[in-house]
Amino acid sequence: MKAFVIAFGIFLMPFAAAAAEADAGRFQLEKSGDHFVRLDRQTGALSICQDKEGALVCRMAADERAAYEDELDRLAKRVTALEQGGVIQRALPSDAEVDRSISIMERMMKSFMGMVKEFQAEENTNPLPQKT
C-alpha cells in the first residue's frame, strides 16, 4: 500500500506542479505516515490529505476545524447583535449633536471670514506698487 501511495504521489507531481504554477510555493506537501499534510504558506492552515480511489482528498486538521467553527460562531453572534440594532440605531446623530456641530462650523466660518476681511483691509491700506 505504501508503494502505491508513493507511486501515486510521484505520478501526480507533474500535474500538481502545473496547477501550482499560478501560485507557486503557496502549498507544501509532507508525507506523514499513511497520509500527507498540506501546509498553506499564506494562511498557515493545515490540511490532512489521503488517497481515496485515485484522488488526493484533503480536509482540515481537527484543531483548524475547531478554530474555524469558533470563528463562525463569534461572527454569527456579532451579526445577530448588529441586526438587533445595537450599532445601527446609533448611526444617526441626535438633534442636539447636529445643533452642536452646526454651531462649531458657524464659529469656524465666522473666524475664517474675519481673517479674510483683515487681510483685505490690510491690502487696501498698504497697496502693492504697480509694476506695469
DRENVO-8509 format. One record per atom (N, C-alpha, C, O): residue in one letter; y, z, x. Coordinates in steps of 0.05 Angstrom, whole numbers, plus 5000, padded with zeros to 4 digits. Each point is the difference from the previous one (the first is absolute). Layout:
N
AYZX
...
! end
This chain:
132
M497650005016
M502450004984
M502550005017
M501949864995
K498150305027
K502350015018
K500549735012
K502349915003
A495649955005
A500349745012
A501249814980
A501649835008
F497650194967
F501149824979
F503050054997
F501649814998
V499250455001
V502850064996
V501749915024
V502249894997
I496750145027
I501449915024
I500349705000
I502149895006
A495749974988
A500049714999
A501949914978
A501549805004
F498550334973
F501749934978
F503050035009
F501749844994
G498850395019
G502750055010
G500949795020
G502349914999
I496050015019
I500749805019
I500449734986
I501849855007
F496650104972
F500349754985
F502749994985
F501249794998
L499750444992
L502550014985
L502550015018
L502249964990
M497550105035
M502350045017
M501949755001
M502450034998
P496549725004
P501849775000
P501649984973
P502349935000
F496350134978
F501449994975
F502250224998
F502149954989
A497250285020
A502050225000
A502349935018
A502350074993
A497249815029
A502249935019
A501849794987
A502550025003
A496449784983
A501649804986
A501750134978
A502349924996
A496650274989
A501450134979
A502250185011
A502050044986
A497650075037
A501850205011
A502249875016
A501850145010
E498249594994
E502149875016
E502850064989
E501850045015
A498449964958
A502750044989
A501050285006
A502450045003
D495850164998
D500850275005
D498350115023
D498650214996
A501549665026
A498250075023
A500550295009
A502250095004
G495650054999
G500150275011
G500650214980
G500250245007
R500049704967
R500650204980
R497550184996
R500350254998
F497449645000
F497650154995
F498250025025
F499949815016
Q498750414986
Q498150035022
Q497450104988
Q500050204985
L497849675022
L497350074990
L498550145023
L500049915022
E498850314971
E498450155020
E497350064987
E499950094976
K497949885038
K497450064990
K499550305001
K500650125021
S498449994958
S499450284999
S497450044984
S500050004976
G497950045039
G497450034987
G499149744987
G499949805013
D499550224961
D499149764986
D502249864984
D499549824984
H503050265021
H502349884986
H502349955020
H499750075024
F502449814966
F502449955017
F502350174989
F500150064976
V501750015041
V502550134992
V502249815006
V500349905022
R501450044957
R502249825003
R502650165000
R500550164982
L501149815039
L502650145002
L502249804995
L500149795013
D501750274969
D502449844995
D502150115019
D501050234996
R499849625024
R501950105020
R502850034989
R501650145011
Q499049734967
Q502750024988
Q500350264984
Q502050145002
T496049924982
T500250234982
T498550245010
T500550234991
G497549735026
G498350225010
G497750064981
G498550195004
A501149644975
A497950054981
A497349925012
A499849815015
L498250354979
L497349955010
L498349914976
L500250114978
S498049705027
S498149914980
S497349995012
S499649955024
I498450124960
I497249985009
I498949744989
I500049954976
C498949895042
C499049734992
C496950005004
C499050095021
Q499649794960
Q497149975002
Q499349714992
Q501449874985
D496350055026
D499049734994
D498450024974
D497950144999
K503049734980
K498650004974
K499549714992
K501949854993
E495650075007
E499249734992
E501549795015
E500949804987
G499450235038
G501349795017
G503050015000
G501249825012
A500050384976
A502950025000
A500850285011
A498650194995
L503649815019
L501050255011
L501850134979
L502149894994
V497050334994
V501550134979
V501250265011
V498750165012
C504049864984
C501450235011
C501150174977
C500849904979
R499150375025
R501150194980
R501550215016
R499550055024
M502450094962
M501550205014
M498350245008
M498050064986
A502750065036
A498650245008
A500650234980
A502149984986
A496250215012
A500350224980
A502750145002
A501250064980
D499650015045
D502550145003
D502449834991
D501950104988
E498049645019
E502149824992
E500149974970
E502249994988
R495550004999
R499949984971
R501250254987
R501549974980
A497950265030
A501150254989
A503150005003
A501450074981
A499649855042
A502949995004
A501249794982
A502250054989
Y496549735007
Y500949794982
Y500250104971
Y502049964987
E496050185004
E499950114973
E502250224997
E501350014979
D499150165041
D502150204999
D502849874997
D501750094985
E498749705030
E502649864999
E500449874973
E502250004989
L495749885000
L500249894973
L500750214979
L501749954983
D497150285019
D500550224981
D502950095003
D501450054980
R499649985045
R502750095005
R502049804988
R502050084987
L497549665017
L501849804990
L499949984969
L502149954988
A495650095001
A499750004970
A501750234989
A501349964979
K498650285033
K501650224990
K503049955003
K501550074982
R499249805039
R502849945005
R501049804979
R502250034989
V496249775005
V500749804980
V500350134973
V501949944985
T496250235008
T500250154974
T502550164998
T501350004979
A499450145042
A502550165000
A502449824997
A501950084985
L498249695028
L502249824998
L500249884972
L502249974989
E495549974999
E500049884973
E500950214979
E501149924980
Q498450335025
Q500950214981
Q502950055001
Q501150164984
G500349715034
G502950025000
G501350195019
G502450044998
G496150085020
G501250195019
G502349875016
G502150135001
V497549655010
V502049875017
V501649794983
V502449965005
I496449914977
I501249794985
I502450114983
I502049864998
Q497850374991
Q502150124984
Q502550065018
Q502250004990
R497450065035
R502250065018
R501249755013
R501750025017
A497349744975
A501049765012
A502949954994
A501549905017
L499450174958
L502849954993
L501650265003
L499050224993
P503449765018
P501750245004
P501150104974
P500249854980
S500550405019
S501250124976
S502949914999
S501149895019
D500250164957
D502849934997
D501850145020
D501949895010
A497550374995
A501550155019
A499949885028
A502050005014
E495649914994
E499749885026
E501549745002
E501249945021
V498849904958
V501549754999
V503050065002
V501449875016
D499650324969
D502850075001
D500950105027
D502149925010
R496250245003
R500650105027
R500149775020
R501849995017
S496349824981
S500049775018
S502549834996
S501149905020
I499750064955
I502449834995
I502550145011
I501749875011
S498550394986
S502350145010
S500149995031
S502249975011
I495650045002
I499949985029
I500949725008
I501649975019
M497549824967
M500849735006
M503049964995
M501349865016
E499750254963
E502949984994
E501750125022
E501949885009
R497350365001
R501550135022
R499849845025
R502049975014
M495749914992
M499749835024
M501849764998
M501349925019
M498749954957
M501649754997
M503050075001
M501549855013
K499450374975
K502850085002
K500850055029
K502249925008
S496150225006
S500650055028
S500149745017
S501849975016
F496449854979
F500049755014
F502549844993
F501349895018
M499350094957
M502449854992
M502550135011
M501949855007
G498250414996
G502350145012
G500349915029
G502249965009
M495550025005
M500249915028
M501049725002
M501549935018
V497649904964
V500949725000
V503049984996
V501349855013
K499750314967
K502950004995
K501650105024
K502149905006
E496850305008
E501450105024
E500149785022
E502149975012
F495749884992
F500049795020
F502049784991
F501349885017
Q498850054957
Q501949804991
Q502850095004
Q501749845009
A498950414985
A502750105004
A500850005029
A502249935007
E495950155010
E500650005029
E500549725010
E501749965018
E496849854971
E500349725009
E502849894991
E501249855014
N499750244962
N502649904990
N502350125016
N502049875004
T497750385006
T502250135015
T500049905029
T502149995013
N495649944998
N499849905028
N498749734999
N497749975009
P503749824982
P498749744999
P499649895028
P501450065019
L496549784983
L499349885026
L502049775005
L500849874981
P499950085043
P502049785006
P498649734994
P497649975004
Q504149844987
Q499049734995
Q499649865027
Q501850005017
K495949894987
K499349875025
K500149694997
K499449865019
T501250054957
T500149714997
T502749895001
T500449754997
! end
